[in-house]
Amino acid sequence: MPRGEFDRSPRKAATRARLLDAAARVYAARGFAGATLDDVAEQAGLTKGAVYGHFGSKDNLLVALMEEYLAAEIAEQVALFDRHETTWKRPLAGSDRWMQELDEAPDAFRLLVEFWLAAARDERLRERFAAGLEAMRATFAGFAGDSAADAGLGASPETARHFANVMLALSIGLGMLRVADPEQVSPGLLGTALSVLIRGVERDAELRAAMADPQARGT
């Protein structure tokens, strides 16, 4: 084995992490549209060639940032989902942590919004953004399916996905409101809203039917 071969992967991983950290700071400070790969390279103390070598483009760098962010969020939500807890209390820990992170480190969430804006103008980015959302949706749908089973209720995959879409929409929507105007959005609102929804669906057969087929609307 050539000298130094053994540490090539760790060095590559360390450089990649360094570039991602620099990109997060640059994009947060200047916005995706205003940032350049020269800015990222300078922030990282590396060459522009290093950025191209690892990511190839500014778009790919944004995608990598978001994939890492969403993967970390999914892992954290999975760890906080406790099937030993009462079903309507299960969203509280994950929701409260989500809102806490918005207060502690809002730049990562702002980058998610930047990604959404860029994806609206680029079909390839839209597909990558949709894939990231699908990973979160699948996680939430799994939570919904497990909770329905634990509550002794039959829930179709479609019902679980509808519920997951509501969870995803509330998380992102209330997240945007919290970051923009924290005084107007209680950090406990997300978890409380999801708990109210769960209790309502569990207690009311008509609500369960509506969640299974939102277009029917009681017909």
N, C-alpha and C positions, 0 to 999 in steps of 0.2 A: 504494500500500500504506500503511495507517495506520501512524503512528509506533509503533515497538515491536513491530510484527507479526512481524518477522523472528526475534525471540528468544523467542517464546511457547513453542515446543516445547522448546527447551533449558531454559527456566525450569521448565516443567511436569515435565520429566524429572528435573531437579535436586531439585524439591520431592518428587517421588515417591520418589526414592532416599533423601532425608532422612527421610521418613516410614517407609520400610522399615527403615532403620538404627535409628531410634528404636523401632519396634515389636519388632525383634529383641531389643533390650536390655530392653525392658519385659517382653515375654513370657518371656524367659529368667529374669528376676529374680522375676516374680510368677506365672508360669504363665499359660496361655491363659485358664483359667477366672477367675483372679483379676485379670487385667488389664482395663483399660477404655480406650475411645478417648480419654477425657480424659487418662489417663496418657500415652498415645502422643503426643497433641498437646503436652502439657507438656514431654515429653522432647525433642520435635523443635523446640520453640520456635515452634509454629504454633497455629492455632485448630482446634477440633474440626471446624469446617466444612471446613477444608482436608482433614482425614482423610476425611470423608464425600464430599467432592468427588472425591477420587482413588479411593477404594475402596468407599464405600457402607456397609460394615459391618465389624465385627471379624472375622467369618468370612472375608470377601473379602481382608482384609489378611493373615490367616494363609495363605490359599491362595496369594497373591502371593509371600509369603516363601518358601514351599516350592517353588513353581514356579521361582523364581530359584535357589534352592539346588540343586535337582535338575538344572536346566539347566547350572549351573556344574560340577557333579559329572560329568555326562555328557560335557561338553566336555573336561574334564580326563582322564577315562578314555580317551576316543577318542585324545587326544594321546599318551597313554602306551602305547597298544596298538601293539606293534611286530611286524609280520608278518615282519621279517627275523630275529627271535629264534626259538629253538627253541620249539615249541608249548607244552611244559609250563612254560617259563619266562615266557611272555607275561603271565600274571596277576600276576607278582611286583611289577612296578613300580606298577601301579594299586592293587593291594591294600595294598602298603606305604604308598603315599601316603594312601589312605583311612584307615588306622589312625593315621598320623601326624597327620592333620587332626583326628581325634577327640581326640588329646592336646593339640593346639595351640588348638583352638577347639571345645570340646564343645557349646557352647550351640546351634549350628546343628543338630546331630544331636538334641539334646534337643527342639528345636522340631519335628523330624520325628516324634518319638514323641508329642508333644502333638497334632500333626495326626492321627496314627493314633487316639489316644484320642477326639478330637472327632469323627472320621469314624465311629467305632463307634456314635455316637448320632444321626447326621444323615446321611440318605441322599444329599443333595446333596453334602456334604463327602466322603462315602465314594466317590462317583463321581469327584470331582476327585482324591482320593488315589489311587484305582485308576488313573486316567489318568497320574499322575506315575510310579507304579510301572511302568506299561506302557512308558513311554518308556525307563526304565532297562532293563527286561526286553528290549525290542527291541534295545537297544545290546549287551547281553551275548549275546543270541541271534546277532547279527551276528558278534561275536567267535568264538563257538562254530562257526558255519558256516564262517567263513574258515579257522579252524584245522583243522577236519575236512578241508576241501578241500586245504589245504597238506600235511596228513598222508597224503593219498591215500585217505581214507576217505569213504564215502558217508554223509551225515547228512541226514535228513529235517528239514523245518522244525519238526516236532513234537519231534524229538530235541534240536534247538538250543534250543527254548523250555524243555524240561525242564531242560537244563543251565543255562540262564539263570535259571530259578527257584531252582536250588540256589545259584548264585552270589549272587543277590539275598538269599536267606534267610541264607546264611552272612555276608554283608556286614553286614546289619542285626542279626542275632542276635549275632555276635561283637562288633559295634560296641556293642551294649547292655551286654554283659558287660565290655568294656574300659572303658567310661565308668563303670560301676558299681563295678568292682573291678579296676583296671589291674594290680595285682600278680599276679593269677591268670591273665591272658590275655596271652600273648606277642604283641607287635605283628607278628611274622612268621608267626603261626599261620594267618591267613586265606590269604595267598599260598601257604603250604606245603600247606594242605589242598586248595586248588584244583589245585595242581600234582600232588599225589598222585592226585586224581580223574582228571585228564587223562591221566596216564601209565597208570593202570589201564584206562581205557576204550579208549585207543589200542592196548594190548597184548592185550586180552582180548575176543574176539568175543561171549562170553556177556554181559559187562558192557555192551558196546555195544547188544546186543539189549534188555537190561534198561532202559537209558536211553531207548531208542526207545519202549518200552512198559512203563512201570513197573508196571502192573497185572498183566502176564503173570508176572513173577517166576520166570522159568526154566521155565515150563510148555511 
